Amino acid sequence: MLAIIVDDSKMRTRLGVDQVVPVEAIPFATAPVMRELTKLGGKPFIRVSRDKVGYFVTDNGNNIIDVDFGEISDAKGLERILS
């Protein structure tokens, strides 16, 4: 099951403006994934934990890479590439 929760703070009239795309990556693949995301035109950075002591880690033990792609005009195309 996939549950996506969105509140008003996430709503935008143009996708990618003032927001990033979160990508989950297993720790040993984080660097190569970031290189590939850069090749796609994104500006990736690893999400830092709220207490700023290390990286944010998901329940699966993975890192979250936040990627700034700028305005996204072809969301389905980007989804296809990222999948």
PDB file of N, CA, C and O in Angstrom:
ATOM      1  N   MET A   1       0.840  -1.171   0.000  1.00  0.00           N
ATOM      2  CA  MET A   1       0.000   0.000   0.000  1.00  0.00           C
ATOM      3  C   MET A   1       0.891   1.242   0.000  1.00  0.00           C
ATOM      4  O   MET A   1       1.921   1.279   0.673  1.00  0.00           O
ATOM      5  N   LEU A   2       0.492   2.229  -0.742  1.00  0.00           N
ATOM      6  CA  LEU A   2       1.195   3.512  -0.800  1.00  0.00           C
ATOM      7  C   LEU A   2       0.249   4.586  -0.302  1.00  0.00           C
ATOM      8  O   LEU A   2      -0.858   4.740  -0.818  1.00  0.00           O
ATOM      9  N   ALA A   3       0.689   5.329   0.703  1.00  0.00           N
ATOM     10  CA  ALA A   3      -0.118   6.432   1.227  1.00  0.00           C
ATOM     11  C   ALA A   3       0.661   7.729   1.035  1.00  0.00           C
ATOM     12  O   ALA A   3       1.803   7.849   1.480  1.00  0.00           O
ATOM     13  N   ILE A   4       0.048   8.680   0.381  1.00  0.00           N
ATOM     14  CA  ILE A   4       0.674   9.979   0.162  1.00  0.00           C
ATOM     15  C   ILE A   4      -0.173  11.021   0.870  1.00  0.00           C
ATOM     16  O   ILE A   4      -1.370  11.152   0.615  1.00  0.00           O
ATOM     17  N   ILE A   5       0.469  11.756   1.760  1.00  0.00           N
ATOM     18  CA  ILE A   5      -0.254  12.772   2.529  1.00  0.00           C
ATOM     19  C   ILE A   5       0.262  14.141   2.099  1.00  0.00           C
ATOM     20  O   ILE A   5       1.467  14.393   2.105  1.00  0.00           O
ATOM     21  N   VAL A   6      -0.651  15.010   1.733  1.00  0.00           N
ATOM     22  CA  VAL A   6      -0.289  16.343   1.268  1.00  0.00           C
ATOM     23  C   VAL A   6      -1.127  17.364   2.020  1.00  0.00           C
ATOM     24  O   VAL A   6      -2.338  17.205   2.172  1.00  0.00           O
ATOM     25  N   ASP A   7      -0.465  18.410   2.484  1.00  0.00           N
ATOM     26  CA  ASP A   7      -1.211  19.517   3.073  1.00  0.00           C
ATOM     27  C   ASP A   7      -1.030  20.750   2.194  1.00  0.00           C
ATOM     28  O   ASP A   7      -0.315  20.703   1.193  1.00  0.00           O
ATOM     29  N   ASP A   8      -1.669  21.839   2.561  1.00  0.00           N
ATOM     30  CA  ASP A   8      -1.638  23.052   1.738  1.00  0.00           C
ATOM     31  C   ASP A   8      -0.233  23.584   1.500  1.00  0.00           C
ATOM     32  O   ASP A   8       0.000  24.243   0.487  1.00  0.00           O
ATOM     33  N   SER A   9       0.715  23.321   2.402  1.00  0.00           N
ATOM     34  CA  SER A   9       2.073  23.833   2.231  1.00  0.00           C
ATOM     35  C   SER A   9       2.787  23.200   1.037  1.00  0.00           C
ATOM     36  O   SER A   9       3.779  23.745   0.553  1.00  0.00           O
ATOM     37  N   LYS A  10       2.297  22.062   0.562  1.00  0.00           N
ATOM     38  CA  LYS A  10       2.920  21.373  -0.581  1.00  0.00           C
ATOM     39  C   LYS A  10       2.309  21.780  -1.921  1.00  0.00           C
ATOM     40  O   LYS A  10       2.862  21.457  -2.972  1.00  0.00           O
ATOM     41  N   MET A  11       1.193  22.474  -1.899  1.00  0.00           N
ATOM     42  CA  MET A  11       0.483  22.805  -3.129  1.00  0.00           C
ATOM     43  C   MET A  11       1.198  23.932  -3.879  1.00  0.00           C
ATOM     44  O   MET A  11       1.616  24.925  -3.284  1.00  0.00           O
ATOM     45  N   ARG A  12       1.332  23.756  -5.201  1.00  0.00           N
ATOM     46  CA  ARG A  12       1.965  24.737  -6.066  1.00  0.00           C
ATOM     47  C   ARG A  12       1.172  24.839  -7.363  1.00  0.00           C
ATOM     48  O   ARG A  12       0.494  23.894  -7.766  1.00  0.00           O
ATOM     49  N   THR A  13       1.262  25.985  -8.004  1.00  0.00           N
ATOM     50  CA  THR A  13       0.626  26.123  -9.314  1.00  0.00           C
ATOM     51  C   THR A  13       1.550  25.591 -10.408  1.00  0.00           C
ATOM     52  O   THR A  13       1.088  25.200 -11.480  1.00  0.00           O
ATOM     53  N   ARG A  14       2.868  25.577 -10.133  1.00  0.00           N
ATOM     54  CA  ARG A  14       3.849  25.032 -11.078  1.00  0.00           C
ATOM     55  C   ARG A  14       4.737  24.046 -10.329  1.00  0.00           C
ATOM     56  O   ARG A  14       5.397  24.409  -9.355  1.00  0.00           O
ATOM     57  N   LEU A  15       4.748  22.810 -10.783  1.00  0.00           N
ATOM     58  CA  LEU A  15       5.504  21.741 -10.137  1.00  0.00           C
ATOM     59  C   LEU A  15       7.001  22.036 -10.185  1.00  0.00           C
ATOM     60  O   LEU A  15       7.537  22.399 -11.232  1.00  0.00           O
ATOM     61  N   GLY A  16       7.674  21.877  -9.033  1.00  0.00           N
ATOM     62  CA  GLY A  16       9.114  22.060  -8.957  1.00  0.00           C
ATOM     63  C   GLY A  16       9.551  23.454  -8.562  1.00  0.00           C
ATOM     64  O   GLY A  16      10.731  23.675  -8.291  1.00  0.00           O
ATOM     65  N   VAL A  17       8.630  24.395  -8.524  1.00  0.00           N
ATOM     66  CA  VAL A  17       8.974  25.767  -8.146  1.00  0.00           C
ATOM     67  C   VAL A  17       8.979  25.857  -6.627  1.00  0.00           C
ATOM     68  O   VAL A  17       7.970  25.574  -5.981  1.00  0.00           O
ATOM     69  N   ASP A  18      10.107  26.248  -6.060  1.00  0.00           N
ATOM     70  CA  ASP A  18      10.272  26.366  -4.602  1.00  0.00           C
ATOM     71  C   ASP A  18      10.024  25.052  -3.870  1.00  0.00           C
ATOM     72  O   ASP A  18       9.551  25.052  -2.734  1.00  0.00           O
ATOM     73  N   GLN A  19      10.341  23.939  -4.517  1.00  0.00           N
ATOM     74  CA  GLN A  19      10.213  22.639  -3.865  1.00  0.00           C
ATOM     75  C   GLN A  19      11.182  21.667  -4.534  1.00  0.00           C
ATOM     76  O   GLN A  19      11.604  21.872  -5.672  1.00  0.00           O
ATOM     77  N   VAL A  20      11.521  20.617  -3.813  1.00  0.00           N
ATOM     78  CA  VAL A  20      12.447  19.616  -4.331  1.00  0.00           C
ATOM     79  C   VAL A  20      11.726  18.290  -4.512  1.00  0.00           C
ATOM     80  O   VAL A  20      10.628  18.086  -3.994  1.00  0.00           O
ATOM     81  N   VAL A  21      12.359  17.395  -5.254  1.00  0.00           N
ATOM     82  CA  VAL A  21      11.838  16.045  -5.448  1.00  0.00           C
ATOM     83  C   VAL A  21      12.647  15.116  -4.541  1.00  0.00           C
ATOM     84  O   VAL A  21      13.864  15.025  -4.700  1.00  0.00           O
ATOM     85  N   PRO A  22      12.003  14.424  -3.592  1.00  0.00           N
ATOM     86  CA  PRO A  22      12.741  13.501  -2.723  1.00  0.00           C
ATOM     87  C   PRO A  22      12.960  12.161  -3.431  1.00  0.00           C
ATOM     88  O   PRO A  22      12.039  11.593  -4.016  1.00  0.00           O
ATOM     89  N   VAL A  23      14.195  11.676  -3.363  1.00  0.00           N
ATOM     90  CA  VAL A  23      14.550  10.381  -3.950  1.00  0.00           C
ATOM     91  C   VAL A  23      15.200   9.550  -2.844  1.00  0.00           C
ATOM     92  O   VAL A  23      16.155   9.998  -2.209  1.00  0.00           O
ATOM     93  N   GLU A  24      14.688   8.352  -2.616  1.00  0.00           N
ATOM     94  CA  GLU A  24      15.259   7.480  -1.585  1.00  0.00           C
ATOM     95  C   GLU A  24      16.338   6.610  -2.211  1.00  0.00           C
ATOM     96  O   GLU A  24      16.140   6.034  -3.281  1.00  0.00           O
ATOM     97  N   ALA A  25      17.493   6.517  -1.532  1.00  0.00           N
ATOM     98  CA  ALA A  25      18.607   5.719  -2.055  1.00  0.00           C
ATOM     99  C   ALA A  25      19.259   4.926  -0.932  1.00  0.00           C
ATOM    100  O   ALA A  25      19.421   5.416   0.185  1.00  0.00           O
ATOM    101  N   ILE A  26      19.627   3.698  -1.250  1.00  0.00           N
ATOM    102  CA  ILE A  26      20.360   2.910  -0.260  1.00  0.00           C
ATOM    103  C   ILE A  26      21.717   3.581  -0.035  1.00  0.00           C
ATOM    104  O   ILE A  26      22.298   4.130  -0.970  1.00  0.00           O
ATOM    105  N   PRO A  27      22.220   3.540   1.197  1.00  0.00           N
ATOM    106  CA  PRO A  27      23.416   4.318   1.538  1.00  0.00           C
ATOM    107  C   PRO A  27      24.621   4.126   0.613  1.00  0.00           C
ATOM    108  O   PRO A  27      25.252   5.110   0.230  1.00  0.00           O
ATOM    109  N   PHE A  28      24.956   2.880   0.244  1.00  0.00           N
ATOM    110  CA  PHE A  28      26.152   2.698  -0.573  1.00  0.00           C
ATOM    111  C   PHE A  28      25.957   3.154  -2.015  1.00  0.00           C
ATOM    112  O   PHE A  28      26.928   3.262  -2.764  1.00  0.00           O
ATOM    113  N   ALA A  29      24.709   3.424  -2.415  1.00  0.00           N
ATOM    114  CA  ALA A  29      24.441   3.891  -3.774  1.00  0.00           C
ATOM    115  C   ALA A  29      24.168   5.394  -3.826  1.00  0.00           C
ATOM    116  O   ALA A  29      23.909   5.934  -4.901  1.00  0.00           O
ATOM    117  N   THR A  30      24.224   6.071  -2.688  1.00  0.00           N
ATOM    118  CA  THR A  30      23.878   7.490  -2.645  1.00  0.00           C
ATOM    119  C   THR A  30      24.746   8.325  -3.586  1.00  0.00           C
ATOM    120  O   THR A  30      24.216   9.136  -4.346  1.00  0.00           O
ATOM    121  N   ALA A  31      26.059   8.144  -3.551  1.00  0.00           N
ATOM    122  CA  ALA A  31      26.954   8.947  -4.409  1.00  0.00           C
ATOM    123  C   ALA A  31      26.694   8.707  -5.894  1.00  0.00           C
ATOM    124  O   ALA A  31      26.566   9.680  -6.637  1.00  0.00           O
ATOM    125  N   PRO A  32      26.608   7.438  -6.373  1.00  0.00           N
ATOM    126  CA  PRO A  32      26.324   7.241  -7.796  1.00  0.00           C
ATOM    127  C   PRO A  32      24.946   7.758  -8.208  1.00  0.00           C
ATOM    128  O   PRO A  32      24.779   8.275  -9.313  1.00  0.00           O
ATOM    129  N   VAL A  33      23.964   7.618  -7.321  1.00  0.00           N
ATOM    130  CA  VAL A  33      22.618   8.132  -7.630  1.00  0.00           C
ATOM    131  C   VAL A  33      22.672   9.650  -7.763  1.00  0.00           C
ATOM    132  O   VAL A  33      22.047  10.214  -8.662  1.00  0.00           O
ATOM    133  N   MET A  34      23.408  10.312  -6.885  1.00  0.00           N
ATOM    134  CA  MET A  34      23.532  11.771  -6.963  1.00  0.00           C
ATOM    135  C   MET A  34      24.209  12.191  -8.279  1.00  0.00           C
ATOM    136  O   MET A  34      23.833  13.202  -8.872  1.00  0.00           O
ATOM    137  N   ARG A  35      25.200  11.424  -8.731  1.00  0.00           N
ATOM    138  CA  ARG A  35      25.845  11.742 -10.020  1.00  0.00           C
ATOM    139  C   ARG A  35      24.852  11.630 -11.169  1.00  0.00           C
ATOM    140  O   ARG A  35      24.827  12.476 -12.063  1.00  0.00           O
ATOM    141  N   GLU A  36      24.032  10.578 -11.139  1.00  0.00           N
ATOM    142  CA  GLU A  36      23.036  10.392 -12.204  1.00  0.00           C
ATOM    143  C   GLU A  36      21.977  11.498 -12.169  1.00  0.00           C
ATOM    144  O   GLU A  36      21.549  11.981 -13.218  1.00  0.00           O
ATOM    145  N   LEU A  37      21.558  11.896 -10.974  1.00  0.00           N
ATOM    146  CA  LEU A  37      20.568  12.960 -10.846  1.00  0.00           C
ATOM    147  C   LEU A  37      21.133  14.282 -11.374  1.00  0.00           C
ATOM    148  O   LEU A  37      20.402  15.086 -11.953  1.00  0.00           O
ATOM    149  N   THR A  38      22.419  14.500 -11.176  1.00  0.00           N
ATOM    150  CA  THR A  38      23.068  15.694 -11.711  1.00  0.00           C
ATOM    151  C   THR A  38      23.083  15.652 -13.237  1.00  0.00           C
ATOM    152  O   THR A  38      22.850  16.671 -13.888  1.00  0.00           O
ATOM    153  N   LYS A  39      23.355  14.475 -13.812  1.00  0.00           N
ATOM    154  CA  LYS A  39      23.345  14.319 -15.273  1.00  0.00           C
ATOM    155  C   LYS A  39      21.970  14.623 -15.850  1.00  0.00           C
ATOM    156  O   LYS A  39      21.854  15.070 -16.992  1.00  0.00           O
ATOM    157  N   LEU A  40      20.919  14.379 -15.051  1.00  0.00           N
ATOM    158  CA  LEU A  40      19.548  14.652 -15.492  1.00  0.00           C
ATOM    159  C   LEU A  40      19.188  16.131 -15.369  1.00  0.00           C
ATOM    160  O   LEU A  40      18.080  16.538 -15.720  1.00  0.00           O
ATOM    161  N   GLY A  41      20.126  16.930 -14.872  1.00  0.00           N
ATOM    162  CA  GLY A  41      19.870  18.363 -14.731  1.00  0.00           C
ATOM    163  C   GLY A  41      19.448  18.792 -13.343  1.00  0.00           C
ATOM    164  O   GLY A  41      19.125  19.960 -13.124  1.00  0.00           O
ATOM    165  N   GLY A  42      19.446  17.857 -12.399  1.00  0.00           N
ATOM    166  CA  GLY A  42      19.050  18.189 -11.037  1.00  0.00           C
ATOM    167  C   GLY A  42      20.223  18.674 -10.205  1.00  0.00           C
ATOM    168  O   GLY A  42      21.386  18.494 -10.566  1.00  0.00           O
ATOM    169  N   LYS A  43      19.889  19.292  -9.087  1.00  0.00           N
ATOM    170  CA  LYS A  43      20.882  19.717  -8.098  1.00  0.00           C
ATOM    171  C   LYS A  43      20.575  18.939  -6.820  1.00  0.00           C
ATOM    172  O   LYS A  43      19.772  19.383  -6.000  1.00  0.00           O
ATOM    173  N   PRO A  44      21.218  17.771  -6.649  1.00  0.00           N
ATOM    174  CA  PRO A  44      20.908  16.911  -5.496  1.00  0.00           C
ATOM    175  C   PRO A  44      21.689  17.279  -4.244  1.00  0.00           C
ATOM    176  O   PRO A  44      22.829  17.736  -4.314  1.00  0.00           O
ATOM    177  N   PHE A  45      21.050  17.069  -3.097  1.00  0.00           N
ATOM    178  CA  PHE A  45      21.732  17.190  -1.812  1.00  0.00           C
ATOM    179  C   PHE A  45      21.082  16.210  -0.844  1.00  0.00           C
ATOM    180  O   PHE A  45      19.873  15.981  -0.887  1.00  0.00           O
ATOM    181  N   ILE A  46      21.904  15.639   0.025  1.00  0.00           N
ATOM    182  CA  ILE A  46      21.398  14.650   0.985  1.00  0.00           C
ATOM    183  C   ILE A  46      20.696  15.382   2.118  1.00  0.00           C
ATOM    184  O   ILE A  46      21.228  16.342   2.676  1.00  0.00           O
ATOM    185  N   ARG A  47      19.501  14.923   2.450  1.00  0.00           N
ATOM    186  CA  ARG A  47      18.727  15.542   3.530  1.00  0.00           C
ATOM    187  C   ARG A  47      19.406  15.293   4.877  1.00  0.00           C
ATOM    188  O   ARG A  47      19.790  14.168   5.194  1.00  0.00           O
ATOM    189  N   VAL A  48      19.546  16.354   5.654  1.00  0.00           N
ATOM    190  CA  VAL A  48      20.159  16.282   6.977  1.00  0.00           C
ATOM    191  C   VAL A  48      19.055  16.092   8.014  1.00  0.00           C
ATOM    192  O   VAL A  48      17.950  16.611   7.851  1.00  0.00           O
ATOM    193  N   SER A  49      19.355  15.346   9.081  1.00  0.00           N
ATOM    194  CA  SER A  49      18.356  15.121  10.129  1.00  0.00           C
ATOM    195  C   SER A  49      18.001  16.441  10.809  1.00  0.00           C
ATOM    196  O   SER A  49      18.764  17.405  10.751  1.00  0.00           O
ATOM    197  N   ARG A  50      16.869  16.472  11.436  1.00  0.00           N
ATOM    198  CA  ARG A  50      16.389  17.712  12.074  1.00  0.00           C
ATOM    199  C   ARG A  50      17.337  18.229  13.135  1.00  0.00           C
ATOM    200  O   ARG A  50      17.473  19.438  13.318  1.00  0.00           O
ATOM    201  N   ASP A  51      18.003  17.304  13.846  1.00  0.00           N
ATOM    202  CA  ASP A  51      18.940  17.744  14.881  1.00  0.00           C
ATOM    203  C   ASP A  51      20.312  18.085  14.289  1.00  0.00           C
ATOM    204  O   ASP A  51      21.239  18.448  15.012  1.00  0.00           O
ATOM    205  N   LYS A  52      20.424  17.961  12.952  1.00  0.00           N
ATOM    206  CA  LYS A  52      21.634  18.303  12.207  1.00  0.00           C
ATOM    207  C   LYS A  52      22.850  17.483  12.636  1.00  0.00           C
ATOM    208  O   LYS A  52      23.992  17.920  12.493  1.00  0.00           O
ATOM    209  N   VAL A  53      22.584  16.288  13.164  1.00  0.00           N
ATOM    210  CA  VAL A  53      23.667  15.384  13.534  1.00  0.00           C
ATOM    211  C   VAL A  53      23.582  14.192  12.589  1.00  0.00           C
ATOM    212  O   VAL A  53      23.055  13.142  12.956  1.00  0.00           O
ATOM    213  N   GLY A  54      24.086  14.347  11.404  1.00  0.00           N
ATOM    214  CA  GLY A  54      24.061  13.274  10.415  1.00  0.00           C
ATOM    215  C   GLY A  54      22.903  13.419   9.436  1.00  0.00           C
ATOM    216  O   GLY A  54      22.113  14.361   9.493  1.00  0.00           O
ATOM    217  N   TYR A  55      22.840  12.448   8.541  1.00  0.00           N
ATOM    218  CA  TYR A  55      21.810  12.450   7.512  1.00  0.00           C
ATOM    219  C   TYR A  55      20.494  11.887   8.035  1.00  0.00           C
ATOM    220  O   TYR A  55      20.471  11.079   8.964  1.00  0.00           O
ATOM    221  N   PHE A  56      19.411  12.325   7.424  1.00  0.00           N
ATOM    222  CA  PHE A  56      18.094  11.762   7.703  1.00  0.00           C
ATOM    223  C   PHE A  56      18.103  10.320   7.196  1.00  0.00           C
ATOM    224  O   PHE A  56      18.584  10.054   6.095  1.00  0.00           O
ATOM    225  N   VAL A  57      17.579   9.398   7.984  1.00  0.00           N
ATOM    226  CA  VAL A  57      17.526   7.988   7.606  1.00  0.00           C
ATOM    227  C   VAL A  57      16.075   7.532   7.642  1.00  0.00           C
ATOM    228  O   VAL A  57      15.368   7.761   8.623  1.00  0.00           O
ATOM    229  N   THR A  58      15.636   6.884   6.565  1.00  0.00           N
ATOM    230  CA  THR A  58      14.259   6.405   6.483  1.00  0.00           C
ATOM    231  C   THR A  58      14.073   5.165   7.349  1.00  0.00           C
ATOM    232  O   THR A  58      15.041   4.632   7.892  1.00  0.00           O
ATOM    233  N   ASP A  59      12.834   4.710   7.479  1.00  0.00           N
ATOM    234  CA  ASP A  59      12.537   3.487   8.222  1.00  0.00           C
ATOM    235  C   ASP A  59      13.231   2.273   7.596  1.00  0.00           C
ATOM    236  O   ASP A  59      13.487   1.278   8.274  1.00  0.00           O
ATOM    237  N   ASN A  60      13.532   2.365   6.302  1.00  0.00           N
ATOM    238  CA  ASN A  60      14.223   1.277   5.608  1.00  0.00           C
ATOM    239  C   ASN A  60      15.745   1.389   5.723  1.00  0.00           C
ATOM    240  O   ASN A  60      16.466   0.561   5.167  1.00  0.00           O
ATOM    241  N   GLY A  61      16.241   2.405   6.439  1.00  0.00           N
ATOM    242  CA  GLY A  61      17.674   2.591   6.606  1.00  0.00           C
ATOM    243  C   GLY A  61      18.343   3.299   5.442  1.00  0.00           C
ATOM    244  O   GLY A  61      19.563   3.235   5.294  1.00  0.00           O
ATOM    245  N   ASN A  62      17.551   3.975   4.613  1.00  0.00           N
ATOM    246  CA  ASN A  62      18.072   4.636   3.419  1.00  0.00           C
ATOM    247  C   ASN A  62      18.201   6.143   3.606  1.00  0.00           C
ATOM    248  O   ASN A  62      17.657   6.719   4.549  1.00  0.00           O
ATOM    249  N   ASN A  63      18.932   6.765   2.686  1.00  0.00           N
ATOM    250  CA  ASN A  63      19.058   8.220   2.667  1.00  0.00           C
ATOM    251  C   ASN A  63      17.982   8.821   1.781  1.00  0.00           C
ATOM    252  O   ASN A  63      17.474   8.166   0.871  1.00  0.00           O
ATOM    253  N   ILE A  64      17.639  10.072   2.054  1.00  0.00           N
ATOM    254  CA  ILE A  64      16.773  10.834   1.164  1.00  0.00           C
ATOM    255  C   ILE A  64      17.645  11.868   0.470  1.00  0.00           C
ATOM    256  O   ILE A  64      18.342  12.653   1.112  1.00  0.00           O
ATOM    257  N   ILE A  65      17.591  11.850  -0.851  1.00  0.00           N
ATOM    258  CA  ILE A  65      18.284  12.850  -1.651  1.00  0.00           C
ATOM    259  C   ILE A  65      17.205  13.813  -2.150  1.00  0.00           C
ATOM    260  O   ILE A  65      16.305  13.421  -2.892  1.00  0.00           O
ATOM    261  N   ASP A  66      17.308  15.064  -1.738  1.00  0.00           N
ATOM    262  CA  ASP A  66      16.383  16.086  -2.242  1.00  0.00           C
ATOM    263  C   ASP A  66      17.002  16.674  -3.496  1.00  0.00           C
ATOM    264  O   ASP A  66      18.166  17.077  -3.496  1.00  0.00           O
ATOM    265  N   VAL A  67      16.211  16.722  -4.576  1.00  0.00           N
ATOM    266  CA  VAL A  67      16.735  17.163  -5.864  1.00  0.00           C
ATOM    267  C   VAL A  67      15.953  18.373  -6.354  1.00  0.00           C
ATOM    268  O   VAL A  67      14.728  18.339  -6.462  1.00  0.00           O
ATOM    269  N   ASP A  68      16.679  19.432  -6.646  1.00  0.00           N
ATOM    270  CA  ASP A  68      16.069  20.632  -7.216  1.00  0.00           C
ATOM    271  C   ASP A  68      16.198  20.540  -8.736  1.00  0.00           C
ATOM    272  O   ASP A  68      17.286  20.703  -9.288  1.00  0.00           O
ATOM    273  N   PHE A  69      15.083  20.279  -9.396  1.00  0.00           N
ATOM    274  CA  PHE A  69      15.047  20.220 -10.854  1.00  0.00           C
ATOM    275  C   PHE A  69      14.558  21.537 -11.456  1.00  0.00           C
ATOM    276  O   PHE A  69      14.475  21.669 -12.677  1.00  0.00           O
ATOM    277  N   GLY A  70      14.238  22.504 -10.608  1.00  0.00           N
ATOM    278  CA  GLY A  70      13.617  23.714 -11.131  1.00  0.00           C
ATOM    279  C   GLY A  70      12.190  23.390 -11.535  1.00  0.00           C
ATOM    280  O   GLY A  70      11.629  22.384 -11.100  1.00  0.00           O
ATOM    281  N   GLU A  71      11.605  24.234 -12.362  1.00  0.00           N
ATOM    282  CA  GLU A  71      10.231  23.981 -12.800  1.00  0.00           C
ATOM    283  C   GLU A  71      10.186  22.719 -13.643  1.00  0.00           C
ATOM    284  O   GLU A  71      10.981  22.547 -14.566  1.00  0.00           O
ATOM    285  N   ILE A  72       9.243  21.834 -13.316  1.00  0.00           N
ATOM    286  CA  ILE A  72       9.111  20.547 -13.995  1.00  0.00           C
ATOM    287  C   ILE A  72       7.932  20.628 -14.959  1.00  0.00           C
ATOM    288  O   ILE A  72       6.775  20.698 -14.544  1.00  0.00           O
ATOM    289  N   SER A  73       8.248  20.618 -16.253  1.00  0.00           N
ATOM    290  CA  SER A  73       7.181  20.734 -17.249  1.00  0.00           C
ATOM    291  C   SER A  73       6.653  19.360 -17.678  1.00  0.00           C
ATOM    292  O   SER A  73       5.512  19.255 -18.127  1.00  0.00           O
ATOM    293  N   ASP A  74       7.464  18.314 -17.546  1.00  0.00           N
ATOM    294  CA  ASP A  74       7.053  16.963 -17.943  1.00  0.00           C
ATOM    295  C   ASP A  74       7.191  16.025 -16.748  1.00  0.00           C
ATOM    296  O   ASP A  74       8.157  15.269 -16.651  1.00  0.00           O
ATOM    297  N   ALA A  75       6.223  16.081 -15.843  1.00  0.00           N
ATOM    298  CA  ALA A  75       6.277  15.280 -14.613  1.00  0.00           C
ATOM    299  C   ALA A  75       6.265  13.783 -14.918  1.00  0.00           C
ATOM    300  O   ALA A  75       7.009  13.025 -14.295  1.00  0.00           O
ATOM    301  N   LYS A  76       5.443  13.350 -15.855  1.00  0.00           N
ATOM    302  CA  LYS A  76       5.376  11.927 -16.189  1.00  0.00           C
ATOM    303  C   LYS A  76       6.697  11.451 -16.770  1.00  0.00           C
ATOM    304  O   LYS A  76       7.132  10.339 -16.469  1.00  0.00           O
ATOM    305  N   GLY A  77       7.340  12.261 -17.591  1.00  0.00           N
ATOM    306  CA  GLY A  77       8.626  11.912 -18.161  1.00  0.00           C
ATOM    307  C   GLY A  77       9.689  11.791 -17.080  1.00  0.00           C
ATOM    308  O   GLY A  77      10.485  10.852 -17.093  1.00  0.00           O
ATOM    309  N   LEU A  78       9.705  12.732 -16.147  1.00  0.00           N
ATOM    310  CA  LEU A  78      10.658  12.688 -15.044  1.00  0.00           C
ATOM    311  C   LEU A  78      10.406  11.459 -14.186  1.00  0.00           C
ATOM    312  O   LEU A  78      11.354  10.788 -13.778  1.00  0.00           O
ATOM    313  N   GLU A  79       9.149  11.152 -13.907  1.00  0.00           N
ATOM    314  CA  GLU A  79       8.817   9.961 -13.123  1.00  0.00           C
ATOM    315  C   GLU A  79       9.325   8.705 -13.808  1.00  0.00           C
ATOM    316  O   GLU A  79       9.892   7.828 -13.157  1.00  0.00           O
ATOM    317  N   ARG A  80       9.129   8.612 -15.116  1.00  0.00           N
ATOM    318  CA  ARG A  80       9.566   7.457 -15.880  1.00  0.00           C
ATOM    319  C   ARG A  80      11.098   7.280 -15.785  1.00  0.00           C
ATOM    320  O   ARG A  80      11.590   6.168 -15.599  1.00  0.00           O
ATOM    321  N   ILE A  81      11.830   8.385 -15.916  1.00  0.00           N
ATOM    322  CA  ILE A  81      13.296   8.337 -15.837  1.00  0.00           C
ATOM    323  C   ILE A  81      13.754   7.944 -14.437  1.00  0.00           C
ATOM    324  O   ILE A  81      14.661   7.125 -14.292  1.00  0.00           O
ATOM    325  N   LEU A  82      13.144   8.514 -13.413  1.00  0.00           N
ATOM    326  CA  LEU A  82      13.547   8.236 -12.039  1.00  0.00           C
ATOM    327  C   LEU A  82      13.198   6.809 -11.613  1.00  0.00           C
ATOM    328  O   LEU A  82      13.895   6.214 -10.791  1.00  0.00           O
ATOM    329  N   SER A  83      12.128   6.271 -12.169  1.00  0.00           N
ATOM    330  CA  SER A  83      11.723   4.893 -11.813  1.00  0.00           C
ATOM    331  C   SER A  83      12.704   3.898 -12.390  1.00  0.00           C
ATOM    332  O   SER A  83      12.542   2.692 -12.204  1.00  0.00           O
TER     333      SER A  83
END
